[in-house]
Amino acid sequence: MDDPSSLQPQSLPMDAAKPGGFGWHLVQDLSAGVRVQVHPAGKTVTAIVPCPTGVMRQG
């Protein structure tokens, strides 16, 4: 994912009564690894998501 902001992603307080604050937590919890690369145009966030057992790669 590319983002025009060069600020690092931050975990916000999670509150089910308020919108937002869940995205970065989900990315970190569901990913085997996350990389944030800051560059002049902003940043690129890359997440490695494990493939469930028994699912074959196509292509």
N, C-alpha and C positions, 0 to 999 in steps of 0.2 A: 504494500500500500504506500502510495506517495502522499505527502502532506506538505503544503507550502510553508508551514511553521517549522523553524529550526529548533524549537523547544523539545526537550525530551518528554516522552509520554509520562504521565503521573497517575498514580492510583488516587482516585477520589473516594471520599467516604461513601459507603454503600448505604442507601436508605430506601427501602421498598416504597415508602410514601412519596418519594420525590423522583422525578425522571432523571436519567443520566447516572454516570458514575459506575457503570457495570462493564463497559467495553474493555478497558485495559485489564481488569481482573480476569475476564473471560479469556482474552488472548493469552495471558500468562498461564492460566489454569489448564487450558486445552492444548497448549503447545509443548512440544518436547524442547524447544529452544526458540528464543526471540532475539533478533539482531536489529538494532537501530543505527542507521548510517545517516549522519548529518552531512549535507552538502550545500553549496551556494543557493540552490533552488528550494531548500527546505530539508526534508528528511524522507527516508525510505524505511519502512518497517517490514521486516521479513520474519514470518513465523513458520516453524517446522511442525507440521501436524502429523502424528503417527497414523498410519493406515491400519484399520482394523484387521485382525487375523482373518484369513480366508478371502479377502478381497484382492482380486488380481489386477495388476496394472494393465491398462489398455493403451495401445498406441505404439 
